[in-house]
């Protein structure tokens, strides 16, 4: 996590004033050192993490405090993590959409980024190589900005055949290795695992696509450790 320190720019001028007697100058030097140390400690800032994603990140259909980002923020606070999450999720977004807005997502104060994109690409049948190129562009931008990345994978359905699924699923671990990013699991996999043999619908909204507040909590509990791994890279 980044710690920013500031120093008093006027200290040198104060100490250089020839009209100050030696004893007074020595006292001022001691005061200046104390000021610099105290100021540095007081200006420590939390790590800023932008969550770039689609409706699952944005919190579609949920109360403001029940979405992924606010629930994850609460989970991280409970773990003692000094972090500020920013919601950069847009409902309906694709990898292409994420790439188009990566510039303003990576503001100067962003230290790390969560990337959770690709679900809508699968729903639209986007070719894996196209989605891969978009995600690579996002990771290129993050790398250029010196921003650490956690990328969540996609477990594509078999609707478009085994070759499509194989190629799409492979995008995420391959890019994570290529760009030295933290790799997280499929965003909805924790809900499927929790439901087991029972109905997944109990953790989903009426549309059957987006998790309800309880479902988001399951996701956060399962994915939170991956975010802590991301934050560890900032120390």
C-alpha positions in Angstrom: 0.0 0.0 0.0 1.3 3.4 -0.8 2.3 5.9 1.8 2.8 9.4 0.7 5.0 11.8 2.7 5.3 15.5 2.4 8.0 17.8 3.8 7.9 21.5 4.7 9.5 23.4 1.8 10.1 26.5 4.0 12.4 24.7 6.5 15.6 25.3 4.7 14.9 29.0 4.3 14.1 29.3 8.0 17.4 27.7 9.0 19.4 29.8 6.6 18.4 33.1 8.1 21.7 34.6 9.3 19.9 36.9 11.8 18.9 33.9 14.0 21.3 33.1 16.8 22.8 29.7 17.1 20.7 28.6 20.0 17.5 29.7 18.3 18.5 28.0 15.1 19.2 24.7 16.9 15.8 24.8 18.5 14.2 25.5 15.1 16.0 22.6 13.5 14.7 20.2 16.1 11.2 21.6 15.6 11.5 21.2 11.9 12.5 17.5 12.2 9.5 16.8 14.5 7.2 18.6 12.0 8.5 16.6 9.0 8.1 13.3 10.9 4.6 14.2 12.2 3.5 15.4 8.8 4.6 12.2 7.1 2.7 10.0 9.5 -0.4 12.1 9.2 -0.6 11.9 5.4 -0.7 8.1 5.0 -3.4 7.3 2.5 -5.4 4.1 1.8 -4.6 2.1 -1.3 -7.1 3.0 -4.1 -8.5 0.0 -6.1 -10.7 0.5 -9.1 -13.2 -2.3 -9.9 -13.6 -2.4 -13.6 -16.5 -4.6 -14.6 -20.1 -5.0 -15.8 -23.5 -5.3 -14.0 -22.1 -7.8 -11.5 -19.6 -5.2 -10.4 -21.9 -2.3 -10.7 -24.5 -3.9 -8.4 -27.4 -4.1 -10.8 -30.8 -4.5 -9.2 -29.5 -4.1 -5.6 -29.7 -1.5 -2.9 -26.7 0.8 -2.9 -25.0 -0.9 0.1 -25.7 -4.5 -1.2 -23.7 -4.5 -4.4 -20.3 -6.2 -4.9 -18.1 -3.1 -4.3 -19.8 -1.9 -1.0 -20.0 -5.5 0.3 -16.3 -6.1 -0.6 -15.3 -2.8 1.0 -17.0 -3.8 4.2 -15.3 -7.3 4.1 -11.9 -5.7 3.5 -12.5 -3.2 6.4 -13.3 -6.1 8.6 -9.9 -7.7 7.6 -8.1 -4.5 8.6 -7.2 -3.6 5.1 -6.4 0.1 4.5 -8.1 0.4 1.1 -10.6 2.5 -0.9 -12.6 0.7 -3.5 -14.0 2.6 -6.5 -16.9 1.2 -8.5 -16.0 1.3 -12.2 -18.7 -1.2 -13.2 -21.1 -0.5 -16.0 -24.2 -2.7 -16.6 -24.1 -4.4 -20.0 -20.4 -3.7 -20.5 -18.1 -5.9 -22.5 -14.3 -6.2 -22.8 -14.5 -3.6 -25.6 -16.4 -1.2 -23.3 -13.9 -1.7 -20.6 -11.0 -1.0 -22.9 -12.7 2.2 -24.2 -12.9 3.7 -20.7 -9.7 2.4 -19.2 -8.1 5.8 -19.5 -10.4 7.6 -17.1 -10.6 4.5 -14.8 -6.9 4.6 -14.3 -6.7 8.0 -12.7 -3.4 9.1 -11.2 -4.3 8.0 -7.7 -5.3 4.4 -8.6 -2.9 1.9 -7.1 -4.5 -1.4 -8.3 -7.4 -2.6 -10.4 -9.9 -5.5 -10.4 -10.9 -6.6 -13.8 -14.2 -8.6 -14.0 -15.2 -8.5 -17.7 -16.1 -11.1 -20.3 -19.5 -12.4 -19.3 -21.4 -10.2 -21.7 -18.9 -11.1 -24.4 -19.8 -14.8 -24.0 -23.6 -14.0 -24.0 -23.0 -12.2 -27.4 -20.8 -14.9 -28.8 -17.8 -12.6 -29.1 -14.9 -14.4 -30.7 -12.3 -15.4 -28.0 -9.5 -13.7 -29.8 -11.4 -10.4 -29.9 -12.1 -10.6 -26.1 -8.5 -11.5 -25.5 -7.2 -8.5 -27.4 -9.5 -6.2 -25.5 -8.4 -7.6 -22.2 -4.8 -7.4 -23.2 -5.3 -3.7 -24.1 -6.7 -3.1 -20.6 -3.7 -4.9 -19.0 -1.3 -3.0 -21.2 -2.7 0.3 -19.9 -2.5 -0.9 -16.3 1.1 -2.0 -16.8 2.0 1.3 -18.4 0.5 3.1 -15.4 2.3 0.9 -12.9 -1.0 -0.5 -11.6 -1.3 -4.0 -10.1 -4.2 -6.1 -11.5 -6.5 -8.9 -10.3 -8.4 -10.5 -13.2 -11.3 -12.8 -12.6 -11.7 -15.6 -15.0 -14.8 -16.8 -17.0 -16.1 -20.4 -17.0 -17.9 -20.1 -20.4 -20.9 -22.3 -21.0 -20.8 -25.0 -23.8 -23.5 -23.2 -25.9 -21.0 -22.4 -28.7 -19.3 -25.8 -28.6 -16.2 -27.2 -26.8 -13.7 -25.3 -28.9 -15.2 -21.9 -28.0 -15.4 -22.8 -24.4 -11.8 -24.0 -24.3 -10.4 -20.9 -26.1 -12.5 -18.5 -24.0 -11.7 -20.1 -20.7 -8.0 -20.1 -21.5 -7.8 -16.3 -22.0 -7.7 -15.5 -18.3 -4.9 -17.8 -17.0 -2.8 -17.0 -20.0 -3.1 -13.3 -19.7 -2.6 -13.5 -15.9 0.7 -15.3 -16.5 1.8 -13.0 -19.4 1.2 -9.8 -17.4 2.0 -11.2 -13.9 -1.5 -10.4 -12.7 -3.4 -12.1 -9.8 -5.9 -14.6 -11.2 -9.2 -15.0 -9.5 -12.0 -17.6 -10.2 -15.2 -17.2 -12.2 -17.3 -14.5 -10.5 -20.4 -16.7 -10.1 -18.6 -19.9 -9.3 -18.9 -19.5 -5.5 -22.7 -19.4 -5.8 -22.8 -22.6 -7.8 -20.5 -24.3 -5.3 -22.5 -23.0 -2.3 -25.8 -24.2 -3.9 -24.4 -27.7 -4.5 -27.3 -29.9 -5.3 -29.8 -27.3 -4.2 -31.3 -24.5 -6.3 -29.1 -21.7 -7.4 -32.1 -19.5 -7.7 -32.2 -18.8 -3.9 -29.1 -16.7 -4.4 -30.2 -14.9 -7.6 -32.5 -12.1 -8.5 -35.7 -12.8 -10.3 -34.0 -12.5 -13.7 -31.8 -15.6 -12.9 -28.7 -13.8 -14.1 -27.7 -11.4 -11.3 -27.0 -12.4 -7.7 -29.2 -11.1 -4.9 -27.6 -9.5 -1.8 -27.1 -12.9 -0.2 -25.5 -14.2 -3.4 -23.1 -11.2 -3.5 -22.1 -11.9 0.1 -21.1 -15.4 -0.9 -19.1 -14.1 -3.9 -17.3 -11.5 -1.6 -16.5 -14.2 1.0 -15.0 -16.4 -1.7 -13.2 -13.7 -3.8 -12.0 -11.5 -0.9 -8.8 -13.4 -0.4 -7.8 -12.8 -4.0 -8.2 -9.1 -3.4 -6.0 -9.4 -0.3 -3.4 -11.0 -2.5 -3.6 -8.1 -4.8 -3.2 -5.6 -1.9 -0.1 -7.6 -0.7 1.6 -6.6 -3.9 1.4 -3.0 -2.9 3.3 -3.3 0.3 
